[in-house]
Amino acid sequence: MSLTIATILTPFNTYLGDASNDRVTAAERLQYVTEATIWLQESLQNDHQVKTYELDYLDTVNYYRVTTPLADLLDGSDLRRRKGENFQSMAHKSSRELSEEISNKVTGDDSWAIERRDGQTFLAINASPKFTGLTLDAFESSAGIAYWVADTTNSDALAATQDLNRFLEGSSSMNFDITVAQSANDRATFANSTISYDLETFDGIGVFLLDVDIPDVTNITSFTLYWGNSSTVYWSATVTTDLDGSAFVNGWNTLAFDWAVATATSSPDATAAIDYFRIDMNYAVGQANDTDFRYDYFRVAKPEPLTFHYVSWDIGTNSSLADVLVFGATTDIPFFSGQYDQYKYAVAHMAASIAFDNLRLKDNAAKEEQRAYGALQRVQRIFPKSITKEVKSFKVLGIRFNK
């Protein structure tokens, strides 16, 4: 049976010396237990707060937006990959150090970091991939880009050119414009029948990745990728969000087309050469003529499952087991229920301290706070903290002599 807030209120009422709602209302009791549980979390940061998140790691992708799936992320604990039949932990580094290593393509130490920017949270990973990806086109020459033929009859795309000024990988990207009156279809289509690859090892499990630079996302609705043996025998997949499931943004977006959910047309065969590729950019009828769309770094990779352990700031669940940040009923369940129920005494003492303080009974508040810390210290010796410290790699850049 789960420990509930009602269970915590029993010792709380004892420490307060009052079970009625005369001086402390029912709503205030829930508030004080909420504050006390948050205090416990901030003080402990141990295994009782740890949750796990399964992530597919793709070669060439270093940043994974986790703002939505890990909305309760307080801090990271561990990132593990399966090595044989055992789990291997990666090193926790600062986001600044890891970004420098990623930029300089420094490999060796499998490592991770939490990076927060622009109101978003990212899990950054720099690890040697278990499955090496394959670059299909890096858009590095005007001759190669010319093989991406614009469909000027059934789409609004104009011929592509090499862009030496704005790119993500290598030294250039593929730049194109659209003229919406060119066709009756709301799309820009490019096809390539000159590049050829053996993709049998990626059949059904590979993920095609493409970086797309969008000048204005207002009317952009989706992208569709086609790949196969010819223009009539192929697989296709459509995406309406970026790699992380977020809406397209102005600027660079990484798209991920999953072979596992692709639609087959006319029985394509991965054991034969894959020598037909087509990319459609689809948009709403309100789309106007626009310039400087870009494609860069077209590749395919196989996902490697990783397990991210993190410390959650959710304080518990409600009776329906939905996560909560604030207790709203005596039937709510604190995060430590069933793991170490004796935390209830530390929480009850701290809640009583907060209550006495609000009643202006300072001496009583101080005594209860002291008892709360005493109860906390006893369990802190039992359970170690789970948040791992960042490791630092010192690199010799030169010698400086102080005079």
N, C-alpha and C positions, 0 to 999 in steps of 0.2 A: 504493500500500500504506500502510495506516494506521500511524502511529507508535504504539508500545505502551509499556507500563511496562517491558517487557524492554529496550527501546531506551534508556530513561533509566537503567536499572540498569548498563548497560555503562560510561558515564563515571562513575557513582556508585562502582562497584567500583574504578575507577582512582584516583579521589580518595581513597577510603577505604584503598586499598592492600591490599585483601583481598576476594577473590571468594567465599570460603568462608562457611559459616554458623556458624563457630566462635564468633566474637565478636558478630556481628550475624546474627540469624536471618532466615529468609525473610519471616516475618510482620512483623518489625521493619522490614525494608527497605520493605515496602509501606506501613507506617505512616509512615515518614520521608518517602517520596515523596508521600504524601497531604498531610502537613503542609506540605511544601515547595510543593506545587501550590496549596494554599490561600493560602500567603504570596504566591505569584505573582499569584493572582487579586486579593487585597486591595490589592496594590501597583499593578497595571495598570489594572483597570476599563476596559478598552478594547474595541474592536470584536470582538475574538476571543471575548469572552464574551457578545456580544449575541444574543438570540433575539427572535423576533417572535410576537405573539399577535393573532389577528383578533377584533375585537369589533364587535357590532352596537350602534350608538348610537341611542337612542330619545329623541325629544323628551319632555321632562318627567321623564326619569330621569337623575339626576346621579351616583348611586353604584352601582358594579358590584362585587360581591364576587368577588375573584379568588383567594381563599385556596387552593382546590383546583386550578384549572387552572394557576395560577402558583405552585405550591408551592416552586419554586426561585428566586423573585424576590428579588434582592438590592437592586436599586434601579431606578428608571425611567430610560430614556434619551431616548425621544422618543415622541410621539403624533402620527400623521399622518393626514390625510384627503385624499381625491383631489379636486383642484380642476382641472377641465378634464382635461388629460392629465398634469398634474404633481401631486406630493405637496406638501401644505402642512403645515408643522410648527406645533404649538400650543405655547403658552408653559407652562413648568414653574413652578408656584407652590407655596408651602407649603400644607399641608392646612388650616391655620387661616385663612389669607387667603382661600383658595378657598371655604371653608365660609361665611365672612361674605358673600362676593359672591353665593353661591347663595341664602343666606337673604334677602339684600336685593334679589335679582333683578337684580344688576348684570351687564350684558352688554357686549359690545364686543370684549374680548380672549378669543379662544378659548384655553382653558387647561385644565390637568390637574394632578393631585397624587396622591401615594400616601398613603393614610391607614390607619393600623393602630390597631385598637381591639378590645377584648373578645376578643383572640386571633384576630381576623380581619383580612384585608387587603382594602382597597377601592381601586379606581381611580376617583377622583373627576373628573368632567368638567363643565366649564361652557363650552358652545360654542353658537353660534347654529346651530340645526338646519338641515340641508339640506332636510329634509321636515318641515313644520310639522304637529304633531299636532292632533287634533280632540277637544274635550271633549264627551262624550256626556251626562254628568250629573255635576254637582258636588255634588248633594244639599244645596242651599242654601236650600230652603224646605219648610215642612211640607206645603204644597199639592202640590209636585212629588214629594215622598217618598210621598205618599198614592197616587200612580199606580203605585207598585211594590206590586202586590197580592200578599199572602201566600196561598199555596195551603194553606188550613186543612183540606182534605179529604185530599189525597194527600201532604202533607208535614207537618212538625212546626213550621213557622214561625208565629209570631204576628205581628199587624199591626205594621209598622214605625213608628217615630216619629223626629222630628228631634232630634238630639243637639247642643246648643250648647256642650258642655263638653269634648268630646274629638273632635278631627278633625285631618286633615293639610293639607287645602287649603280655602281660603275661610274660612267661619265656622261650618260645621256638618257633620255626617255623618248617615248613616242608621243608626239603632239598632234592633236587634230581639232577641227572645228565642225560645227553643225549648222546647216541651213534648213530650217524646218519646212520650207515650202518645196523642198526637193522631191519629197515622196509623200504618199498618203499614209505612211506608217510612222508612228511615234517612237522611233528608235534610230540609233546609229550603229551600223554593222561593219565589222572588219573580219575578213577570213584569210587564212593562211594555209596553203596546201604544199608548201615547200619544206617546212621543217618536219622531220620524221624521227620518232622515238619508239623504243621498245619499253612499254609501260606495264608489262605483264606482272611485275612484282608489286605494282601499285593497284592492280585490278580489284575493285570493290572496297578498298580500304584507304586509298590515297586521298589527299586533299590538295586541290589545285589552289594556289595562292597568287593573287594579282594585286599590285598596288595601283590605285586609281586616284588621280588628282582631279577634283571636281571644283570648278570655279564658283558655282552656285547650285546648291542642292535642292532648291525650292521645289522643283518639279521632277527631280530624278526619283524614279520609283523602284527600279531593280536593274540587275545585270544578269545576263544569261550566258553561260559558257557551253560551247559545243566541242566535243572532241571524239574522234573516231577514225574509221577507215576511208571515209569519203564524205562528200556533202549530203549524201542520202543515207549513209550508214554511220550512226553516231550515238553517243550519250549526250545528255544535256542536263544542266542543273541551273536553277535560278536562285539568287539571293536578294533579299530586300534589306539586309542589314550588313554591318561589317563583320569581321572575324569574331568579335566579342559579343555579337548580338545587339549592338548599339546602332542607332540611326546614323545615316551618312552625314558627314560634316563637310563644310567648305574646306578644301585642302586635301591632304592625302588620307586615303582610306585603304586598309588592307582587307581584301575580299577573300572568302574561303568557300570553294565549291567542293562539296563532299561527294566523292564517287559512290559512297554507300547508299545515298538516297537519289542518285541520278536516274533519269528516265532513258531507257534504251529505245532506239528507233531502227528498225530493219536489222536486228540481230548483229550488232557490232562485235568484233572479236579482238580481245586484248592480246592474244598470242600472235596476231599479225601486227604489222607496223601501224602506229597511230600517226597519221600524217595529214590529218585535217583538224584545224582549230578555227573556231569562230567566237567572237565576242560581241554581244549585243548590249548596248546601253539603252535602257527603256525609260521613257518619261511620259508625263501627263500631257494632255492637249494644250495646257497653258504654257508649255516650254517655248521660249523665244530663241532666235539665233544666238549662238554663243561661241566663244573661242577659248582656246588653250585648255582643252581637256587633255589629260596625259595618262598613259599606261606605262608601268615600269615593273621590272623584276617578276616575270611570269615563271612560276616554278611549281613543282609538285612534291609533297612530302607525306610520310606516313606518321600518324600520331603515336606518341609514346605516353601511356598513362602515368601520371605522377600523383602523389598524394600530398596535399598541403595541410599541415597541422597548424591551426591558429587559435589564438585566445579570443574568445567571444565576449562581447560586452552585453549580450542579452542576460537579463537577471533571472530569467526562468521562462515558464510557459503558463498559459491559462489552462483551464480544465479540459480544453479541446486539444491541448498540446501545441498550440500556436505560440511562437516565441513572443515575449513581451519585454519591453524596456521599463515599464512601470506596472506595479501590482495594482489591479483594479478590483480584486475580490478576494475573500478569505479562502476561496477554493484554488487560487493560483498556486503554482508549484515553483519553489526556488531552484536555481540551477544545480545546487548541491544535493537535491533530494535523491535518496537512494545510493549516493556515492559516499557522503560523509555527513550524516544527518546531525551530528553533534555540532556542526557549525551554527545550529539554531541558537545556541546559548550566547555566542559572541554577537550574533545579529540582534538578539533580544536585548542584551545589555546595551549595545550602541543605540538601538531604537529608543530605549528608556532614557538614555543620556540626552538624546535629541529632544525627547518629550519634556524632560525636566528643564532643559535649557530654555525651551519656548515658554515654559511656565514660570520662568525667572527664578527657578530653584537651582542656583549655580552650584552649591555644594553637592547636592544630590546628583546633578549632571556630571560633575567631575568624578565622583565615586563610581558611577555607572560606566563612564568612559574608561576609567582605569581597569575595571573588571572586564570590559570588552577587549581591551588590549591584552590583558592577562590570558583570557580565553583564546585569543588569536595566536599569541606567542606559543602556546602549548601545541597547537596544530601546525604551526609553521615549521616546527622542528621535525614533524613527521613527513610533510609533503613538500618537496622542493619546487621552486618556481619553474615554469615551463617556457617562459620567454627566453630565447637564446640570445646571448650577447653577440654583437657584430664582431667578426674577426677582421683584422686589418692586414693587408699585404704591403709591406714596405719595399719599395723599389728604389734602388740606388740610381739617382739621376745625375750625380756629380759630387764633387767634394768641395766643401766650403771651409775655408780656414778663417777663424776669427783672430783679428789682430789685437 
